[in-house]
Every structure is written in structure tokens, then in C-alpha cells.
Amino acid sequence: MAKRFLVLLIVGGVVALLTLKLSQNWQTVSQTKPTVCPRCGQEGSIVPIIYGKPGQDLMNDAKKGKCVLGGCMIDRDSPKWQCLNCGERWGIADEAREHYLNW
């Protein structure tokens, strides 16, 4: 679903009213687990990327291919999903969304 915003732009004394259509897909795409990789098209190879210091259970899950360990540092563009087939990463990790987008 997209939201529309009206923007009043004043440049050099000229006033323009613009309508911007902003997609919210970047917020919702990473919320649901994809079934197909957007890069290679492989089905069933998508796993979540988990951030933070892993315990033994999480390390075992990563070895079994149930998740990927993303490390202890998280940034505003830290991805949420990874394809085990081609390595493509995408989405926005929940931790990044909570920290950076909800200021």
C-alpha cells in the first residue's frame, strides 16, 4: 500500500505543489518470510539472519542451515533474510527497524 504526500516546494520564488507517492513496501517486505529468492529464484532456501551473541542452540541452528549469524553489530541497513543458494541478502532486520526507524 502506498501513501501520498503533498509537498510545497519553493525554489527561486517559484512555488510548486508536488504529490509524492511513497511506497511502504520497504517496511513490509521483510516482515513475512519470502518463499523464493529474488536473485536466483531458488525456493525453500531463505533463512533469517540473526544478530547478537549466539548461544549454543543458535550456533547449532546456523550449522544446520536454519539461520545465518549476522554478527553482534547491527546497522540501519542490516538485512533480515539470506538465500543459502546464492548468498543474496535483503530486507531490514527487526532490530534495525526498531532502533533506526522509530526515533
Secondary structure as GFF3:
##gff-version 3
##sequence-region A 1 103
A	DSSP	beta_strand	2	11	.	.	.	ID=ss1
A	DSSP	beta_strand	14	23	.	.	.	ID=ss2
A	DSSP	alpha_helix	25	28	.	.	.	ID=ss3
A	DSSP	three_ten_helix	29	31	.	.	.	ID=ss4
A	DSSP	beta_strand	46	51	.	.	.	ID=ss5
A	DSSP	alpha_helix	56	63	.	.	.	ID=ss6
A	DSSP	beta_strand	68	71	.	.	.	ID=ss7
A	DSSP	beta_strand	81	83	.	.	.	ID=ss8
A	DSSP	beta_strand	89	90	.	.	.	ID=ss9
A	DSSP	alpha_helix	94	100	.	.	.	ID=ss10
###
